[in-house]
Amino acid sequence: MVYEGARSITGPLLAGLGASALVVGLVTGAGEAAALLFRLVSGPLADRTARYWALTIVGYGLTAVCVPLLALAPALGGAGLAVAAVLIVAERIGKAIRSPAKSALLAEAAGAVGRGRGFAVHKALDQVGAFAGPLLVAALVAASAGVIWPALAVLAIPGAAAMVLLVWISRRFPAPAARSSAGAVDTGRLPRRFHWFAASAAAATGGLVTFGLISYHASRTGQLPIALVPVLYAGAMAAGALAALASGHLYDRWGARVLYALPALAAATPALALSDGTAAIVTGTLLWGAAIGVQDSTVKALVADLVAAPRRATAYGVFAAVQGVAALAGGVLAGALYEQSPALLAVVLAGAQVTSAVLLTVTLRMR
């Protein structure tokens, strides 16, 4: 609810502070890269120290602090854009700190029900907040006559509630590493098929346009008022929840070939979301949300199935780092190509998704 509420308005917020499309692409791409690359450190750290819950709590705490502080950016004059950019990236670093440890905890809990289903249910519940947060932001922006900062400040309330709930849960669910000492952790190499799948996911991530650029396009072309941008994001999060549940269920029944849906959804997104029609923008954004839903749920289930339990946090960190490089490159490339030709951008990103599908085929044939 907190960080998705903020992300739903990031594009218009940066634009209001004077950012160009290139800067929006750079900041949002750098944020996603930080959220992924830093996991290369936090993942092995979680496996080595067995501090899964501590890293999870610290990561969520950083998000709960950085998002409300974004409300101060419009009052800082010329420094507002730089401060907002730093806070956006710092919030994503919080996600990087918590994600490998959190995913290892989820993989442990989901083992009893099927990892596809387990990660799908988690993602669907996650999307409840991702749906409610943007709607709250939209309502507050509309009530403030288009002013964004009050909505960001109010997100401090669910942030505090989340931290209380998280600490309560951590005292009732043991970390999986409690089963063995840190010295017993396997330090061997990750499986080769894992690296092929990481390359496939990286191509998909680099070829998936960010919502920051989508919202920038929607507001700049006048197709959507700023107050409706978070509503559009909420719709995308609802689509992501449904896609996660569907793909997770099919993963447990049919296997990893259901992941071909990810490059297909991502390839169709920019051609629609960066067009000049309101209906096309809405449709493209819903496809973007569905792609994110599959990427953040069923993809993680396959990672858990490819890597043994003592190395999963490390694997999630490496996996995310590869995606992070792709996210940064994709964000910058998308921002630059958008200024030249949205049509060319759509073609280039579709090519990246074809590459992703080919690499996924190589991965599945190795299994």
N, C-alpha and C positions, 0 to 999 in steps of 0.2 A: 504493500500500500504506500509506503514511504518513498522508496526509490523509483517505483514505476510511476507514481504520481508526479515526481519531479521530471523523469525522462519524458513524460507526455508533453511537457511544455518547454523542454530544453531548446528546441529550434527557435521558437518565437522569443524566448528569453534572451538568447544570444543575439538574435537579429535586433531586438530592441536596445541592446547594449552596443550596437554598431558593427556586429560581425557580418562578414561576407559569406557567400556559400562555401568558399574554400576554407574559411576559418571554422565554419560550422562542421564541415566534413572532417577537418583536422582535429578539432576538439573532441567530437563524438567518436571519431575513429581512434584517437589516442586514449580516450576513456575506455573503450572496449578493449584496446590492446593492453592497457594496464590491468584491466580486470582479468585478462587471460595470461599475460606474460609473467606477472608476479607469482602466479601459481607454480611456476617452475621452482620457486624457492619455498613457498608455503606448503606445497604437497610433500616433498621429501622431509620437510621439518616436522610435519604432522606424523609421518610414519616413524621418524627417528626418535621423536620425543614422546610420542603417544599422547600429546596434549590436544586431542581432537576437539574437546569441548572448549578449552581455553581459546584456541584459534577461532573457533566458530563465534564465540561471544565477542571477542575483540573486533572481528570483521563486521558483525552486525552493528556494534557500537559506533564504529567509524561512520557507517552510513547514517545512523540515527542522528549524528551530530552535524555532518556536512550538509545534508539536504536542507534543514531549516536555516542554516547560515547563508544559503543562496538568496534568501529574502533580503539580505543586506546589500547585495551587489548593485541594485539600481540607485542606492543612495550614495555610492562611492565615486560618482562622477567618472572621470576618465579611467580610473583604476578598476571600475566595476567589471569590465570585460575580462581582464586578467584574473581577478579574484574569482569570478564565476568559473572560468576555465580550470583554475587550480582546484576548486571545490568539486567540480564535476569529475575530474580525474581522480581526486582523493576518494570520493565516494566509490568509484569503481575499484580502487585499490582495496577498499574495505571488502568488497565482494571477492577479490582475489585472495585475501587472507583467509576468509571463511570457507570458500567453496570446496577445495579438495577435502578438507576435514569433514565438512557437512556431507559431501557426497559419499565418503567412506562410511559415515554413520548411516546414511540412507541405504546404501548397498547392503549393510549388515541387517538392517531392519526389514528390507524388502525381500531378503532371501527366502523367507517362509511363504511368500505369496506369489512369487514370480517377479523377477526384476523389471520386466517390461511393465507389468501392472503397477508394481510398487513405485517406480519412478513416475509413471503416468499419473497416479493418484496424487503424489506429492506435487507435481507440476500443476494439476488441476486446482488443488487447494491454493497453491501459490498464486494462481491466476485470479482467484477470488479477490485477493488484495490488489492484484494488478488491474482488476476491473474497477474496484471500488475507489482506489486512489485517484486515477484520472477523472472519474466522475465527480469526486469531491473537489478536485482542482478546477474542473470546468465550472462547477456551481459557484465557487468562490470568485473565479475570474469574472464570470458573468455578473455576479453581485457587486463586484468592484469596478464595473464599467471598463473591463479590459486590463486592469492593473494586476500584475502577476504576483508580486511579492507577498501579499497576505496569504495566498493559497500555500505558498512554500513554508511560511512561518507556522501555519496550522498543522503541517505534517509532523511537527515535533511531538504532537500528542500521540498518534499511533506509534511513533518511534519509541517513545518511553514505554508504552504498553507492550510492545514487542520485546523489549529488553527484559522486562519483568517476567513475561511468559517464558522466554528462552532460558533464563536462569532456573526457573521452576522445573522445566523439562529436564535440564541437564542433571539435576539431582536425582532423577528417577529412571534414566536410561543410561546404562554403562557404556563406555567407549569400547569398541571392539578390541583395541590393543590391550585391554586389561587381561586378555587371555594369555599373553606372552610378553616376555621382556623385550626391550628395544634391541638387545643384542641378538635376538632370535629372528629379527626381520630379514627376509631374503634380500640380498643386495645384488642379485644377478641382473642381467640385462632384460629389458622388457621385450616381449615377443615381437618378431618381425612383422607379423600380421597387424599388430597394434600400430606400428609406425605407418604402414600403408593406409590403415583406416584414418589415422591422424592427418595424413596428407589429403585424403578425400574430404574430411571435414573442414580442413583449412581452405581448400578451394571453394567449398560451399559458403564458408564464412566470408571470405574475401569477395565473393560474388553476390553477397546479400546486402542490398542498400540499407543504410541505417534509417531509423525513424526520424532522427534529427534532420536528415536531408529531405525526407518525405514531408515532414511538417513545415520545413522551410519553404518547400515548393508550394505546398497547399496554401500557406498564408501569403507568400509573395505574389502568387498568381491571382489571389482574391477568390479562389474557389471555396474556401472555408474561412469563416470568421475565427479569430484567435480563440474565442470561448468554446468553439466546437472542436478544436484540435484535440484536447484531452478526451472528448467523447469518442472521437475516431480511434484514438489509442486504446480506449477501454474496449471498444468493439474488437480491435485486433487481439487484445488479451483474451477476450471470450473465445475468439476463433482459435487461439493458441491452446486454450484449455481443452476444447473439443478435439483438436488435432492430436494433442498429447494422449488423451484417453483412448482415442481410436487407434493410433499407431502403437501404443503400449500394449493394448489388448491383442492386436494382430501380431506384434513381435513375439509374444509368448506362444501364439498358435502357429505362425508361419515362419518365424525366424527373421534374420536381419535383412532379408530382401525388401521388407516394407520400407527401409530407409531410402529407397530410390525416390520416395515421395519428396524428400527434402530438396534435392536439386531441381526437381520439377516445379515445386512451389516457388523456390527462390528465383528460377529463371523467368517465371511469368510476372513477378512482382514489379520490376522497374518499368516495364513497358506500359503498365497500367497506372501505377502509383505516381509516376512522373509525367503523366499526360495532362491535357488541358481540360478534361471533363470531370465534373464532380463525381459522377457515378463510377467512372474508371478509377479515380483516385481512391474512392472508398473500397472498391473491389480489390485493387492492388494492395491496399493496406491490410485488408482481411487476409489475403494470401500471405503477406509478410508475417502477420501474427501466427498463422498456421505453421509457417516454416520455423519460426522461433519456438513454437510449442514442441515440434518434433526434435529440433536441435537441442533443446534443454531437457529433454526427458528420455526418449527412446535411444538417442545417440549415447547417452551416459549408460544405459542398460547394456549396450554392446561392449562398451569399454570395461564394465565390471565383469562381463563374461569372458573377455579376452585376457584379463590379468588376474593373477591370484590375489587373495585378500590382503596379505601383508604388504603388497606393493601398490594397492589401489590408489591411495592418496598421491603417491608419487606419479602414477600413471595419469591421474586426472590433472596433475600439475603440468606434466610434459605435454599432454594433449591440449590443454588450454594455452600453453605457451606457443605452440605451433599455430593455433587458431588466432592468438593475439597478433603475431606477425602479419597474418593474413588480414586481420581486421584493420590494422593500422594502414597497410598498403591499400586495402580496398576503400577505406574511408577517404584517404587523400585522393586516390584515383577517381572515386565517384564525384568528389567535390570539384576536381579540376575538369573532368569530362562534362559535368552538368553545365558548367559555364559555356562550354563549346557547343554541345548538342546532346540533349536528353536521349534522342534516338540512338546515337552512337554509344552512349553509356549503357543502354539496354542491351545492345548487341554484345558489347564487351563482357558484361556480367553474365549473359547467357552462355558465352563461351566458357567462362569459369565453371558454370554448373555442369556443362558437358564433361569437362575435365574431372569434376567431382564424381560424376556417375561412372566414368571409366575406372577411376581409382577404387571406387567401391566394388566394382566387379572383380578387380584384381584381388581385393581383400577377401571377398566371399569365396572365390575359387581356391584360396589358400587354406581355408578353414576345413 
